[in-house]
Amino acid sequence: MFIFTLGGAPDMDALLRNRLVTTKAEVLVPADGERYEEAIGRWSEHCVKKAKCVVKVTCADEITKTLSFIRDHRLGFVVRGGGHSTSGSSSIANGIVIDLSLMRGVTVDPALKTIRVEGGALWSDVDTEAAKYNLATVGGTVNHTGVGGLTLGGGYGFLTGKYGLTIDNLLSVDIVLASGDQLTASETQNPDLFWAIRGAGQNFGVVTSFTFRGFDQPNPVYAGTLLFPLDKLPQVLAFINTFHASNDGNQAILWGVSCPPPAHAPLLLTHIFHNGTLEEGTAFFAPLLALEPLANFATMVPYPTLNSLLNHASGFEGRKQFAGSAFKLPLALPLVQTLIDRFLGFVTQFPDTKESLLLFETIPYKEVVKVSNDAMAFSNRGEYYNLAVMIKWKEAERDADVRKFARELVSGAGLAEGVVRQKDGEVNGTNAEGVEGVGMYGNYANTDIPASDIYGNNAKKLEELKQKYDPGNLFDRGTKLVAKPVVPMN
């Protein structure tokens, strides 16, 4: 692990610029004013840190040169893709940021139905370009998130019910290793590295491009948010509890509570999706529509628009903290009511947290569990759904209280029947192979939890692969994996 920073060596900026002088990379320092401030900005203000410099790279060779400089001078660094993480893993104080935001190219091969995406692209880039060829792939539910972060951690999206996770549709990556070597990883090239990247990629290098499988998506979809008063919870939950049996993979529903503007009063929201016609969508969600929502924003939209519908609830202003757990259906009303009451008890206590969100992400898992938990590093496949809490706030002095509450809310939920994650870390949800998933989505977790909580039985193999591909633990900003040599059998 490299622990030195640029702070003790005032000439390091000049040395780094000299190393990159023949390249198109841009090195930004605090003296560069607004351009520097924009470069260190993050989705959560909680994660903004004063980097010594930001290197905006444009290609793999520039990353190799930057990593060589980092190794030579034993410097602290991070990699920034979309800047959406609330764990702070893409920010660093007094160190180097390798910024991929200039690498946003998307290339579609309509004959092969593949989509090649550069490492700094956002999902809006992918959705827009793929739609030109009537294609789509499994991406995020908010389109200003980075492709890299979501993919390397797994990737759930509205198309998951039909095609599985984002990583299930990843065909190959180009990656720069800690050594500076540039490799392609796929099922046929460096397959052990490809295994590791799909779920733990942030621990192994800088991915400069992803190639995804594309799927035909020529038609618009039915989607949008329905808002209900809280007293409609029993009826809404009754519909949710039928979802597992009634969906065919073409539907999803994200539901929960928030206190949105302008009134900031508690509301029950259901964000519905159907990959089909208006008639099919309204028929499937008829029990909800019959409840006469306070507002109904569901309509037919082009697929690229789908992943922008929740952007207003996930803007870049303010501080944010994610925490996650998992749940099984059917859910008991008392359990859900208890979680909602605890959530609202916190956010209504502090005016600057009113736009926080407790979300039950009911995205079909039938395709997800067809893949074994040991098929790749990702180990969260089971007969359950993700539960997420996102706390939004403004006051820095509330940071510690928010983090504590978010963790306690989801861990406390694990003590109740119907929620997968239990107090002792065991889970009761299995995939089709009968292997237990960990019950924790890595993209919703903080980086200070044990690797086994995210990777389960895969943690040991990952540590052995770290020894092969990153023996010095250069990439140490994700969930901690320490390189361990393989001990030969006697």
Disulfide bonds with the S-S distance in Angstrom:
none
